[in-house]
Amino acid sequence: MSNSKKLIGIGSTAIHASGHNNADHAHLTPIYASSTFTFDTAEEGSERFAGKDKTKLYSRWGNPSFTTAQETIEALETFGLEDEQGNSLQVKALLHASGQAALTTLFLGNLKSGDIVLSHHALYGGTHELLLKVLAAASIGTILIDLNDSALVDASLKENSQIKLIHIETPSNPTLRCVDIEQVCSIAKKYGCLVSVDNTAATPYLQQPFKLGADFVMHSTTKFLNGHGTALGGVLLGKDLDKMNGPIWKWHVLLGGNSNAFDAYLLTQGMKTLALRMEQHCANAMKVAHFLANHPKVEKVNYSGLASHPDHAIAMKQMRHPGALMSFELKGGIEAGRKFINKLSMCVKAISFGTPDTLLSHPASMSHMGIPREERLQSDITDGLIRMSVGIEHIEDIINDLSQALEVA
Ligand SMILES: *Cc1c(COP(=O)(O)O)cnc(C)c1O
């Protein structure tokens, strides 16, 4: 990573952190759409294979287009942070094809049969299934508890020496529950247990888990980091460089969840406006949350920026702003949800989040319609629940659209 540039603002870092990574002086790192890289001589081949830098050998192992994106994310997640010796904190990022691929490397790279992951309820659906179906089949267990209950976390670690990793997702979607990262990390340290944080919903602009003691950070870059909905991607970062460059890198290349040059390029360009976008996303979200909280057709708003949210204090403690995701419940249940969604005119009906456009979905009639009602309610997906990723449009356009759609709800 290029540490020569010490910048004052994280927004400048998003733009300038990476090198240009090409010999032709192109301003933007080109899309290196090449599966393999050439050697002039056998000696040069030996040198490159023996060297630490494996980015110019074979694209499953690395590629200059990935390097540029990785350097940017490394710089953002460590912006302003120092290690125990007072030097700039160094971490290593590995770009993946998707958030799921990054999670797979994280879990399989750190756990073996018989080990246990300690995590919490309200995880991203893909993470929940990966843990309880795929890892379970490989005899890696999962225990889900309330990670904000410090006595329970302590007791769980004391009773189960097989717990090797605590995995935190904060804030979680769609109810915006937050976990106190620093508190969990300090308990984990006592037991030599590793902590990973899914920082997808926050981005390093809002929250830096390494500052709070985490060992690993992962993202679905598909969301706010790419920021434009143009490509899937994932990243896994770790602060144990020997482990990241050794066994974790090995698992990553053997599992084959590598990114590709085009998606890496789109991610790199998208991240340049991260600070600007997040400010606008969050400012809009706060106004939308207040608008909804005061609306007669809305039963409840789940947004950690509101004082009424159960994890408001945790969000305020560890995040710059409470983010741009929220959910709300319509008083009229399933039918109101359907009518409301159908009446939206500017806002987009879609799942996922972190695009410039405001996205809304109604899980009960869309993504979760196949799940039995009882089961759905257990994960807080009520009949009238609407999920929302607030975009960066003009705030009045967003509120006008919501307002006219709420008339029919
Ligand atoms: C989307 C998402 C994932 C999975 O990422 P993909 O890029 O879809 O594979 C993991 N965690 C969270 C919090 C997500 O929102």
The ligand as an SDF file (V2000), in Angstrom:
LIG
                    3D

 15 15  0  0  0  0  0  0  0  0999 V2000
  -24.9910   -8.0040    0.7440 C   0  0  0  0  0  0  0  0  0  0  0  0
  -24.3750   -8.3810    2.0180 C   0  0  0  0  0  0  0  0  0  0  0  0
  -23.5230   -9.5060    2.1330 C   0  0  0  0  0  0  0  0  0  0  0  0
  -23.2690  -10.4330    0.9770 C   0  0  0  0  0  0  0  0  0  0  0  0
  -22.6260   -9.7680   -0.0510 O   0  0  0  0  0  0  0  0  0  0  0  0
  -22.7640  -10.1590   -1.6210 P   0  0  0  0  0  0  0  0  0  0  0  0
  -21.8890   -9.1510   -2.2520 O   0  0  0  0  0  0  0  0  0  0  0  0
  -24.1930  -10.0920   -1.9950 O   0  0  0  0  0  0  0  0  0  0  0  0
  -22.2170  -11.5590   -1.7240 O   0  0  0  0  0  0  0  0  0  0  0  0
  -22.9340   -9.7570    3.3700 C   0  0  0  0  0  0  0  0  0  0  0  0
  -23.1810   -8.9750    4.4310 N   0  0  0  0  0  0  0  0  0  0  0  0
  -24.0050   -7.9100    4.3680 C   0  0  0  0  0  0  0  0  0  0  0  0
  -24.2330   -7.0850    5.5800 C   0  0  0  0  0  0  0  0  0  0  0  0
  -24.6210   -7.5870    3.1690 C   0  0  0  0  0  0  0  0  0  0  0  0
  -25.4480   -6.5370    3.1110 O   0  0  0  0  0  0  0  0  0  0  0  0
  1  2  1  0
  2  3  1  0
  2 14  2  0
  3  4  1  0
  3 10  2  0
  4  5  1  0
  5  6  1  0
  6  7  2  0
  6  8  1  0
  6  9  1  0
 10 11  1  0
 11 12  2  0
 12 13  1  0
 12 14  1  0
 14 15  1  0
M  END
$$$$
